[in-house]
Amino acid sequence: MDGRTVRDARRADGTQVHLLAAMTDTGLVAAQREVDGMTDEITVFRPVLAELDLTDTVVILDVLHSQTAHARFLVEDKGAHYIAVIKANQPLLQQRLKRLPRRDVPPLGKTSATAPGRDENRRVKTATVVDLDFPHAAQAVQIVRRRRIITTGKVTLERV
C-alpha cells in the first residue's frame, strides 16, 4: 500500500491528484483510488482493498497505514497477513519494540551492496513477540542499514 501525488496531474481547481494504490510484488497496481483533497489516505484504505481477495497475502503497510484498525481489518476481515513499519508516529509501540532484547538475537542475514557512490550493508533480525499491544502481531523484525558515501567517507546508520 502506498500513496503518491501524481506529478503534473491537476484538477480543474488546480489541486494535485493524489492516489492510494495496492501493488503486487512485481509493481502491478491491483487496485487504486483517488484520495479526495478533503480527506486523507487513511479513509481510503479499506475501500481500495474491499474488492481484493487477500487471503494469505502479505500486505506491507508504510508508516502512515501502520495502525491498529488497519491491522485488524487485514487479518480479521480479509484473511491477510501484514508487515507494519513502526516509527515515531507510534511512540509507545516504538518504545516497546526498542526494549526487545535485540542483542540476544542473532542476525538472520546480512547483505552488502555497492551502489553508485555508496556502499550499503543491511542486517536483519527477527523475534517472536507476545503482548505487544498491536493486533495480531506475532514477530518483530529489525533492519539495520549502514551506508557509507564513498567520496566523503560519511557513514549513516538507520534502524527500522
PyMOL commands that set and color helices and strands:
alter all, ss='L'
color gray80, all
select helices_A, chain A and resi 41-49+63-65+68-77+91-98+102-104
alter helices_A, ss='H'
color red, helices_A
select strands_A, chain A and resi 2-10+16-23+29-34+58-61+81-84+109-115+118-128+139-149+155-159
alter strands_A, ss='S'
color yellow, strands_A
deselect
rebuild
show_as cartoon
